[in-house]
Amino acid sequence: MNDWYVDHRCTNCDVARQLAPGLIAETGGRSEVVRQPRGAAEERQLLAAAFACPTRSIRHPDRRLDPALDPYPLRLGTTDVLFCGHNSPHTAGANSYLLHRPGGTLMMVDTPRWSEPLAARYEALGPVTDVLLTHRDHAAHGRRYADRFGARLWIHEGDLDSVPDADHVLRGTRPTEIADGVLAQPLPGHTEGSVLFVADERYCFSGDSFYWSRTTGDIEVADTVTWYSIEELAASLDRTVAGLRFEWLLPGHGGRKQLPADEMAARMRGLAARTRELRPRPVDFTAVRW
């Protein structure tokens, strides 16, 4: 039978399972096609996963991916946010986003894999004024995209060695309004220079600081993949959650989620309380509760 499958290069980054739930699942520490698509809608889901996969591991024995079927950038519902797709192996397969701003401009949050055709595709939607890096793990293509767009590149001083030629350097732990309605909130923990970008009190781009877990049905921190300090992350959350307000959680890894702002705030308070109880653990990617 000639069916879709996931090849041996899969790194278990989770992006395929986000995009094609029910069709792709985690099995034995990697993604696997557990059911073939039925109908056009499910075929589109699987194609979205295939075009996003950083290792191009989602394959069909009888056909190559047709660029004409590439759905990216993909608008998330009726939001001002588009998912870039084309996740990069050089950013651990992280998600990246385009955020529409008043006046027709855009900001890029973290970066997809680099290619000139992709850059042209994103820029066709409007001028990209800023490339916002949430932390060092997602910085690989930041300078190249910023130069291609003529955009400003942002990173926090704690992770500046990953992009020493950044145009704007965030400092300290206090929030900074970097554009009308867009707040940079430093959140050291996952890395020393991790940052949240919150737009219009509606969208929170959380990088790898926290994510929506489909396993627990709640917001979680990846305490088994914390490079800097879980204690610092707990302190950061304690310092920050009271002032955070958003409806959409948009992480670099793990699930996305929309909830009413009051419920999201309550869940963030719960996350801060749970994180206080955590202690350092060895890095273990297989222990993340996707």
KACORUR-V340979 format. One record per helix or strand. SS is the DSSP state (H for helix, E for strand). FROM is the first residue (numbers start at 1). LEN is the number of residues. Records with the same first field share a line. If there is no record, write none. Layout:
# KACORUR-V340979
SS=FROM-LEN + FROM-LEN
This chain:
# KACORUR-V340979
E=4-3 + 21-1 + 24-3 + 31-3 + 58-3 + 63-1 + 74-2 + 81-3 + 97-4 + 106-4 + 128-5 + 152-5 + 168-3 + 176-4 + 182-5 + 195-5 + 203-5 + 211-3 + 218-3 + 248-4 + 255-1 + 257-2
H=15-5 + 40-13 + 67-3 + 89-3 + 116-8 + 136-3 + 142-8 + 157-6 + 223-3 + 230-14 + 261-16 + 285-3
